Amino acid sequence: MFSLFSNFKQAGHAATRGFGLIELLVSISLMVLVLAIVLVQQTAFNGSVLLRSQAFEIALQIREVQLNAVSVAAATDAGTG
């Protein structure tokens, strides 16, 4: 069977299993860096979604006021007619 560590065993080196301290520190630091970037982007994304939601809410309220004004104007015109 082919082994990736066959060259180390033949040269007299023992094949180690698992992560060493340096590999563990490097992998944790990379995960922390990626997590920090994701969190910053998530915050910016949440801000843009909130802004868009508020803009739609204001547009909806303006449209409701317009419809209410038209219906009141039509009712007063029909009453005076």
N, C-alpha and C positions, 0 to 999 in steps of 0.2 A: 504494500500500500504506500502511496506517495505521501510524504509528510513535508510540510512547509519548513519545519525545523530540522530537517535531516542534515543540512550543512552544518548547523550549530553542534549537533550531536557528534558528528564526525570530527569536528575540530576540537572536541573536548569541552565545549560549552554546554551547560545544562539549559534545556528549554524551559523558560519560565512561563507560568500561566497567570492570567489576569493582568491588571494594570499596575504599573509602578506608581510611585508617588508623583513623579513629574507628569506622566500621562494623565493621571487623575486630575491634577491641578489644571492642566491645559484644557482638558475636556470640560471641566466645570466652568472655567473662565470663558470658554467659547459659548457655553449654554447661557451664562449670565449676560454676555454681550448680545446674543441674539434675542434674549428675553427683553433686555432694555430697549432695543430697537423696536421690537414689536409693541411694547407698551407705549412708547412715544408715538408711534404711528396710530395705535388704537385711540389714544387721546385726541389726536388731530382729527381722526375719522369721526369720532363721537361728536366733536364740536361742529363739524360740517353737517352731520345728520341732524343735530339739534337746530342749527340755523335754518336748514331747509324745511324742517317740520314747522318751525315758527312762521316762516314765510308763507307756507301753504295755509296755516291757520289764520293768518291775517287776511290773505286773499279770500278765504272762505267767509270770514266775517264781513268783509267789504261787500261780497256778492250777496249775502243775506240782507244786509242793510239796503242795497240797491233794489232787491226784489220786494222788500217791505215797503220801500218808498214808492215803487211803481204800483203796488197793490193799494196802498192808501190813496194815491193820486187817482187811480181808476175808480175807487169807491166814492171819493168826494165828487168826481165828475158825474158819476151816475146818479148821485143823490141830489145834485143841483139841477139836473137835466130837465 
